[in-house]
Amino acid sequence: MITKPEEFAKSGFNFALFFANTTFDGIERLSLLNLAAARSVFESSVANMTTLMGAKDVQSFVNLQQSIASPSIEKGMEYSRNVIAIASETKDKIAKEVEVHVADNNAKVSGLVEKALASAPAGSEVAVAAVKTAIKTANEAYEGLNKAAKQAAEVAEASVSAATEATMKAANVAAPKAAGKKAA
């Protein structure tokens, strides 16, 4: 396997281009989501204000507020889920490409090292072994970091899911308790 410096440069440029395009795609999706959310919040606010202004007394005003709160919380949670999904998809695309890029570059570097080591003068076995060990150690360190990053991402996603679920349960539990107290 003969690798030229130009191939490394082209590979790096292509990776940077992929990274930029993927990042811009994620930003574009987030921007569209934010615009849609802003429009929805505005429209909901206008509708909610109109509804609240129609209250005849304090009790009906409180009841209307409770009926408005739950859909607002659900919309907020849905927005959060969408943001997390977009970020996760973007991260996954980039992580997959990084793995492919690193594996390809490792193969190229290993080929160059093997070729260079084959040409090493007699008596340099210790140096050859040291270079091979260094490459192996670097690859193992990368794999360990990659595994730790994936585990951290999984923990973060699980935490967000748990927080979302807890918030939804709390919102659903709070409304009936408040209504039950008023009825009693």
Protein Blocks (a to p, Z undefined) as FASTA:
>chain_A
ZZdfklmmmmmmmmmmmmmmmmmmmmmmmmmmmmmmmmmmmmmmmmmmmmmmmpfbfklm
mmmmmmmmmmmmmmmmmmmmmmmmmmmmmmmmmmmmmmmmmmmmmmmmmmmmmmmmmmpc
ehilmmmmmmmmmmmmmmmmmmmmmmmmmmmmmmmmmmmmmmmmmmmmmmmmmmmmmmmm
mmZZ
